[in-house]
Amino acid sequence: MSRPQIDRDRLATALEHANLPTLLLVLAQVTGDATWLEDPYRPTPPEGMDDHDHGGFAPEVQAEIRARALEILVDLPSGAGDDLDVDRLPAMLSASYGGERVRDDYAPLLGEELGIRERWVDVPTPDGVEPPRVAIIGGGLSGLCQAIHLQRAGVPYVVLEKNHDVGGTWFENTYPGCGVDSPTHLYAFSFEQRPSWSKYFAKQEELHAYYRGVAERHGVLDHFRFGHEVTAARWDDERSLWVLDVVADGHEEVVEAPVVVSAVGLLNRPAIPAIDGLDDFDGPVVHTAEWPEGLDVTGKRVAVVGTGASAMQLVPALAGVAERVTVHQRSPQWSVPYPTYGREVPDEVRFLMEHVPYYLGWYRLRLMWKMGDRLHPLLQIDPEYAHPDRAINRGNDALRGFLERFIRHELREHPELVDDALPTYPVYGKRLLMDNGWFRTIRRDDVDLVTGPIERVEAGGVRTADGTLHEADVVVLATGFQSLRVLGPMEIVGRSGTRLRETWGEDDARAYLGIAIRDLPNFFCLYGPNTNTGHSGTVVLGVELQVRYVMQLIAAMVEGGIESVEVTEEAHDAYNAELDAALDRTIWTHPGMTTYYRNSRGRIVVNSPWKYLDYWRHTREPDLAAYEVRERGASPVTTPA
C-alpha cells in the first residue's frame, strides 16, 4: 500500500530547492538505509548561519541525490519510516552536520521535538474524582499551550486574558517591522508544526494568525475570557483555592480556582525610561509595545530611543518612510548576519514541507540543534582565557572576530560610524540580535546615530547632554520591558499571608525550576524567572517542557488524592543555589555591559544557564519529595524523601 502519490513534476521541481542535509535524513528514515548519511552522501560541516542547502556537495552529487530522492519519494509505501528508532536520532543528526558530535543522551529530547514521542499527559479520574479547576492568567503562546493540554486531558479551566484576542506578544506588538528573531519553524508548537510559513522569520501578522488558528483548531476559545485582567491573587488556606480579583472591561469580578497557572511571561509590561520632559513633547510619544493604530510617520521626523531588538526591526522599517530618523543609542549591539532573515520561503520548499513525509520535522530539528545547545559553550567563562575584556573563551572570541569583520565591512564606506556601532563587551553579553539591515540603515543620509546621553525631551524634540536639540515630530521608546518585575503588577498573597513582592522585592524573582514559588501552593509559572533561553533557540521548547511538568503535577494530585502542593524551602533553595552557581559561570556576569538580564545587585533573574537537555532533565518528571502536599481533608504534610 502506498501513500497518496506526489505529483512527479512538482516534486522534481521542488527537489531543486531542497535542503540536502534535511533531504538525506528523510531518505535515511524512509528507506532504513544508513548509507544515505555516509560518504559520499555525508554533508560537510556548515559554515556561518545559513541553512547549508547544498550540503557542501559537488554539483554532480547534488544531482544524483535529487534524482534518487525523486524515485523513492514519488510513490512511497505507506508506513515507510514510521518505525524509526529514537536511539538513532543523535547519530543521524550528527551525520547531517558533517559529523559534529550529538551525544546519545539527547535521543529522547530529539524524539519529542521530531514528533516520534509525544508530550501529552493523561489525567485519569479514579473513582469519579474530578480534576481541579485551573485558572490560566494570560492567553499568549504559553497560556494557549497550557489550555490545549488541559483541554485534551479533560481538566476544567478558564483563561483570563487582558487583551481581546489570543496571542499575547504577537497580538500587542504591531510596530512597523515587528517579527520574530528566531527561525519561524522553531516558533511553532511541536504538536502544531506548520509547513506554510511565508517567511523564514515571520512578521507579527502571520504569527498572530498562527496562534489564533491553533486556538480555533483545538477548540479552546470558549474557555477564554477576553478583556479580563487579573490584578490580585490570594490563597484561601481553609478552602485550598485561589481567589483572583479581576477587572473585566471596567467592572470587578472574582474568580476562584484551586490551581493557578501564570502565563504572563517576562516580556509583557513596557519599560518607560525616566527621561525628563516626556510629557512636554508636542507630538506623540509611543512605546513600541503600544504602537497606536493609524499612526503614520510618513514625512515626519522620528526620534527612536533605544537600539535593542525592537529598534533593530523598527528603524530599518521607518527609514525611507519618515523624513528623518534619529536613533538615540546608549550602547551598540552585536548582531549576526543570518542569510534567510527577511527572505520568503519559496513555494517549492513549502511544497516539500507539506507533501514529503518527515521533511518539515527534520528541517525543524536541524534548526533546533543549530540554534540551541551547540551554541551553549560560547556562553561559558574560561577563567584562564587571556583576553577577558573582549571575550570569555576562544570560541566566543572567534565569533566576536567574525561579527566585527562583518560590521566593519558593512560600514567600510563610513569609517566614522565604526566606533559608535562596534560593541566593546563580549558577544552574548547582551541579547545577540539578528541583523535586519541595521548597518546599511544607519549609514543612510536620512538616518542619524546619536550616542550622547539624553538630557531631556522638550516640546520640539530631544536634547542631548552636549546641548544639541534633535528636532522630532514623533518620539518612539524602543526601551523594552519590565523583565525584572516578574508577575507585576499583580499583588499575590501566599499561604502565610505574605505578599510575594515583599519576598522578591522589585527585581529578585526566584522559583523552583522557574515554575513553583515558595508560599504559593498550586501556583505555577510558565516562562517564569530564569527560564529565558540565553544561548539562542526559541522560548517555545521551554514552555512545552514547563506545561508538561504542570500537567504531570496535576495528574499526580488527582491520582494521589492531593489537594495542594507547595515547593519545600529545601528544594527551592537547593535548586536556586545550583542555578546561581551555573549562572556565575556565564557571560552575563561580565562587568563590561548593562543588561536587562540581571538586577540591581548583579543577580541574573531572566536567563537560564541550562542547555535544553539540562532543563529537559530537570522537568522530565516531578519529584513529589520536593513538595509539601496536603491530602484531601488533611492538614499539610511533607512527602518523605
N, C-alpha and C positions, 0 to 999 in steps of 0.2 A: 504493500500500500504506500502511496506517495502523498506528500503534502501537496497543497494546491500549486500547480506548476507556475513558475515565474515566467513572464514574458521574456523570451530569449533575447530579442533585440534590445529591449530596455535594460535587461541585466547586463548585456555586453557593453552597452554604453556606460552604465553606472559603474561597472568594474574599472573603467578607465580612470575613475575618480576615487577609487577605494584607497583607504589607508592600509598599506600592505601588511604591516605588523599585525593589525587587527584581523585582516582577512586570513592570514596564516593561522591565527588562533582559532578562527571559525573552522577552517579546513581540518586542523588537527582534532577539533572536537567532533565534527560530524562524521569524519572517516575513522576516528580512533587510531589514526596513524601518526605516531610521534615524530616521524621523519619530516613532517611539514615544518618542524621547528628546529631542524638540524641542517648543517651545511648540505647543499648550497642555499638553503632557504632560511638560514638564521639571519635576522636583521643585524645591522651594525648598531652599536650604541648610539642613541640620539645625541645631537649637539644642539645646544640652545633650547628654546622653549617651544619650537614648532612641533607639529604632530608627527613629523618624520614619515610623511606619507609614502615616500619611495623606499623606505627601509634601508637605504644605502645600497640597493641592488643595481647591478648593471642593467641597461635597457632591455637586453635580451632575456635576462632572468625575470624582470618585471613582466614582460610579455608572456613568458611561459606560465608564471603564477596565475595571471589573469585568465589565460586560455584554459588551463586545467580547472580553475575555480568555476568557470562558466559551465563546463561539462558536469561537474559534481553538483553544483547548486541548482541548476535549472530543473532538475527532476529528482529532488532529494527524497529518499524514503521517509515515511512517517516514523518519528521517534529517533531518527538519527541524531546522535549526540546527547540524547536525554539522560543517558546513564553515566555522564561524566563524573569521575571520582573526584571529590573535593580535594583529596590529598594531592592531586596532580597540579592544582592551580598554581602554587608558588613556582614550580619548575617551568610551567608554561609561560607564566608572566615574566619570569626571569629570562627565558629564551627570547621573548618578544622585545626585550630591552638589550639584546646583544650579549646576554649572559650576566647582566648585572644581578647581584645576589638578592633574591627574595627568600627570606627564611621560611622553613617549613611550617613554623608555628603560626604563620599568617593564614594558613589554609581555611580555618572556619570563618574568619572575618571576610576573606575574599569570597568565600562561598555565599555569604549573606549578601554582599554587595552585587554579586553576579546574579542572584536570584535563585541559586540552587538550594539554599537554605533560607527559610523564612524567619521573620522576627515577630510574627503574630503570637500572642499569648492567649490561651483559652482560660476563661474564668468559670470554673464549674460552680454549681449551686447545690451543695449537698443538703439533703432533707429539706428542700424548698427554701433554703436560706437566700435572701435577696442580697445582691452585691450593694455596697454603699453607694449612695448618690455622689457624684463628683461635680464640683463647680470648677470650670476652667476659666481663668482670668486671661483673656486675650485670644483673638482669633487670627493671629498671623500664622506663619508656616508651622511653628511648634504647637500652638493651640489646635490648629487644624489636624496635625498629625496625631495628637493625643485623642481628639474627638473621633477620628476614624478608627483608631484601635479600640476605644471604648465601645463604639457602635458595633464593631464586628464581634466583640466579646459579650454583648448584651448587657453592658453595665450602664445604668441610668446616668445621665449627665446633662449639664447645661453649660453653654459657652457665653460668657459675659464680655462683650466687645464694645469698646467705647466708640468705635467708628460705625459707619453704616454699611459696611461690606467687609468681606473677609480679606486677608492679605497682609494686614499689619504694615510693615515697612513698605511693601510693594503696592499698597493702596495709598499710603500717606505721602510718600516722596514722589513728586511729579515735576521736579525742576528739569529744565532742558538738559538733555543728555543722560538722564538718570538711568542706570542699569547695573547689572552685576559686574564685579571684577573677579569673579570666579567663573570657570567654564560652565556654561548653562547646563550641559548634560549632567554635571555633578550637582546642580541646584535642584534637580527633580528628586522626588522621593524614590527610594529603591523599588517600592511597590507600584510606582506610577511613572515609570520611565517613559519619556516622550520622544518619538522619532522625528517629530515635525518642527522642531525649533527652527526659526527663520535665521537666527544669528548664533554664532559660537559664543557670544557674550550678549545675552538678551537684554533688551531695554524694558523699562518699567511696565509699559502697557501689556507686553506679551507675558511677563512674569505674573502680573495680577490676573490676567485671563487664565493662565495655567492653574493658579491656586483656586480661583473661582470654579473652574471646570472640575477640578479634583473634588471640591466640596459637593458639587452637584452630583457627580457620578457616584459618590459614596453615600449620598442621601443624608448628610449631616446638617444641612442648613436649617431644618425645622427646630434644631436644638440651639440655634444661635439667637441670642437676644442682642440685637444691634442697638447702638446708642445707649448702652449700659456701661457706665464707668464705676468700677469698684474704688471707693475712697477709704474704706477701713475694713479690717477683718479681726475678729476676736474669737478666741477659743472658749467655748462653754464647756467646762470640765464635767459638770454634772450630767449633761446630756451627750457629751462626747461628739460635739459637732462644731462647725464653724458658722459664725453669724457674720454675714457680709453686708456692709452698708453700700448701697448702690444709688448713684444718681442716674436716672433714666429719663433722658430728654427733658430735663428741667425739674422733675419731681423725684422724691426719695423713695427707695424701696429697701426691703430687707430680704436677702436670700440666705437660706440655711442649707448646709450640706456637710456630711461627715468628713468628706475628703475635698481638699482644695489643691489644684494644680496651677501654679503661676506660670503663665506663658507670655509674660510681658517682655522678657528678654533683657538685654543690656543696652540696646541702642534704640530707645523709643521716646525719650524726652529731650527736646533740643537744648543745647547748652548756649545760653546767651552771654556773650562776653561782657565784662564790666567796663565798658567804654563810655567815658563821659560824653554827654550830649546826644545820645542816640534819639532821645525824644525831641531834640531841637531840629532835626533834619527836616527839610521842606518836602522831600519826596517820600516814597515808600521805603521802609526798612523791612526786609523779609529774611527769614531763615530758609535755607534750602529745604529743610524738612517740612516747611509750612508754606510752600510756594502757592501764592494765590491764583485761583483760576482766572484766566483772562489777562494776567499781567503781560504786557507787551513791551519789550525793551528795544524794539526796532528804532534805530536812530538816536538812542539815548546814551548818556554817559553812565556806565555802571561801575561801581566800586565793589570788588569782591574781597571780603576779609577772610583769609584762610587759604591754605594750599594743600589740604588733605584730600581724602578720597572723593568727596563730593565736588570740590573745586576742580580736581583733575578731570572730571566729566563735564562740569558746568562751563568752565572758562572756554574750552575749545568750541562748545556749542554756541556760546554768545558771540565769539569773535566773528566779525564779518556781518553780524546782525545788528549789534549795538554800534553806535558811532565810535565809542572808545571803551575799552575795558581796562580798569586799573586794578591790579592784583596786589593786595597788601599781604606780604609774606612775613611770618615770624621766623620760620626756618624752612629750608628746602627739603624736599622729599626724594628718597630713592624710588625710582620707578623702572620697571623692567619692560623691554620691548617684547610683545607677545604677538607673533605673526597673525594669528586668527582673530585678534581683538579688532572689532569693527567689521569683520567680514561676515557676509551672509553664508549660510550653509547651502551649498549647491543642491539643486533638485535631485541630482544623481546620488549624492550622499544621503539625502533623506530617503530616497528610494531604497538604498541598501539597508538603512536602519529600520525601515518599515517591513521589508519583504525578505531579507536574508536572515534566517534564524541565528540568533546569538550575536549578530554583528553589533547591535547597539550596546548590549551588555558588556562585550569585550572592549569596545571603544571607551565606554564609561569607566571600566575597571582600570584600563591603562591610564586614563586621566587621574583616577584616584591615586594611583601609585606615583605618577609623575609629579602631582601637585601636593602629595602628602608626606608619608613617612620617610621617603628617600631624601627629603629636604631637611629633616629634623636635625641631623648632625651640624648643619650650618648655624644653628642657634645655641650650640653648647660651647661654653667658655673653656678654652685650653689655657690653664693658668701659666703655662710655660711659653705661650706664644710671644714672639719677640716684639710685636707691634700692637699692643693692646689699645692704643689710642685710635687706631684706624680699623682694626678687625679683631675678632675673638678667636679665630683659628685659621688654619691655612685655607680651607675651603671657603670660609666666609671672606677672606681676603681676595681669593681668586674671583669670587662673584663681584666683589667691590671693583676690582680691576676691570672686569667686563662691563659693568654698568657705567663706570667713569669714562671708559673709552666711548661708550655709546653716547653719553651726554656731550662729551667734547666733540664728537662727530656731528651730532645734531646742531651744535652751536658753533661750528667751525667758522662760519662767516660772521659770527657775532661774539668774538672772544671777550668782549666787555661783560657779557652775561654769565660767563662760566663761573666766576667766583660766587655770584649770587645764586646760581642754580645747582651748584655742586655741594651735597651734604658733607659735613665733616665727621659725622658719627658713623659707626659701623652699620652695614646693611642689616636690616631686620630690627634695628633699634627702635624704629617706628614701623608702622604697618607698611609693608612693601606694596607699592601701587603698580597697577598695570598702566603702561604709557598709553595715553589717549591722544597722542599728538601734542602733548604738553609743551615740549621744547620747540616744536615747529610753531606753536601758537605764541609763546612769549617772545619770539623773535619778529613777530608781525609789527608793522608800523603803527597799527591802531590798538596795540596792547602794551601796557606799561607794567613792569615788575618793580614794585616799591618794597624795599627791605627795611627802611627806617621804621621805628616803633610809632604806633598811632598815639597821638596826644589826646585828641578828642574829635567828635563829629560836630560839625556846625551846620547851619541852615543850608549852605551851598555845597557841602562836601566833607571830605575827611582831611583833617590837618595832622601832619606828622610832626615828630619832635624837632625836626630841623626848621619848623616854621612854615613849611610849604603847605598850601591848601590845594588838595587834589579835587577838583570840581566833579560833582556827580549829580545825576538825576535819580538814581536808584542805588541803594546800599544793600548788598546781599551778604548775609552772615553764613559763610560756609565753615562753621565752627564746631560741627559735630554734636555729640550727645552727652548727657549727664551719665556717662557709663559707670562712674564710681558710686553713684547714688542708687544702688540696686534696690528694686522694688519700690522706689519713690514714685509718686508722692503718697502712696498708701500708708495708713497708720495700721500697723499689725501688732496685736497684743496676744502674747502666748499664754500657755497654761499657768505660768506663775503670776500673771498679771503685769509682766514687764513688757514695755514697748520694744519692739525689735530695734528701733532707731537708737534706743538707749544702749543696747548691746553692741550694735555695729558702729554707732556714730554715723557720721555723714558719708564716710568713704572707706570703710573697712569691713565689707561684707565677707562672710565665711560660711561655708556649708560643707557637709559631708558628701563627697563626690560631686559637689556643685548642685546637689539635689535636695538633701534633707538638712534642716536647720534646727539647732538646739532650741528647746522650749516650744516648738511648733509641731504638735502631734498631727499626723495625717496631712501635712503641708509639704508639697513637693515643688521644686523649681525645674523648669526646662530652660536651658541656656542661662543658667544662673552663674554665681561667682566662679571665676577660674575655669570656665568651660569654653572660652573662645579659642579656636584653633589658631595658634600663633605661627605655625610653620606653613601656612597656606592651606589649600584644600577648600573645604566647604563646611558651613555650620550644620548642614542637613544630616550628615552622618552622625555627628554627636547628638543631635536632637533625637534621632531614631533610637540610638542606644539608651538615652535617658527615658524615652517613652516606654521602651520595653521593660526597663527596670521598674518604672512606676506600675506598669501593668502586672509584673510579677509580684510586687508588694501587695497590690490589691487582691490578686489571686490567693496569695498566702493568707491574707486577712480573712477571706471568705472560707477557705479550706480549714483554717486553724481556729475558727471562732474568735477572731481577734477584733476588738472594737477600735483600738488605736495603736499606732506605732510612733515612737519618738526616738530619734537617734540618741544614743548614750553620750555622755560627756567624754568618756574614754575613747570611743570610736571616732567621734568628731575631732577630738584634739590630736589623736594619733594620725589620722588622715591628713589633717592640716599641717602637722609637723613634717610629714613626708612630702607633702605638696610644697611647703615653703623651702625645704632643703633642695628639692628639684628645681624650683624657681630660681634659687640663688645661683645655680649653675648656668643660667640662661642669659642671653643677650640683653634682656630687658632690665637687668640690674646695672647696666653700663652707665656711668655718670655723664656721658657725653651728650645727652639729649633729655628733653622732657617728653613725656608720653602720657596719653590718657589711660595707658595700661596700669599705671601704678599711682598710689595715693600720696597724700602729703607727707607721709613718713617713709616713703620709698617702697612700701609693700606692693607687690603686683596683685591686683584684685581681679583683673579682667581675663588675662590669658591663662591657658593651661600649659603646663610644661610637658604633658604626656604625648607620646606618639598615639596614633589611632589605636594601635594594638594594645598599648598600656591601658587606655581608657576602656576599650572593649573588655579587657580582663577585669578591670575594677567593677564594671557594671553588668557583667555577663549574668550574674545571678545574685540576688540579695542574700546577705548573711543576716538572719534574724537575731543572731547574737550581738549585732551592732545596734539593736533597738531595744528600748523598753516597750513592752507590749502590755496592753490591757485587754484581758479577755472579756467577752460579753458578760456584763453584770458583775464584774470583779473589780477590785482595786488594782492600780498599776503594779505590775510585777516586772522583773528583769529576766529576760530569757537567759538561761545559763549558757556560758560559752562551751 
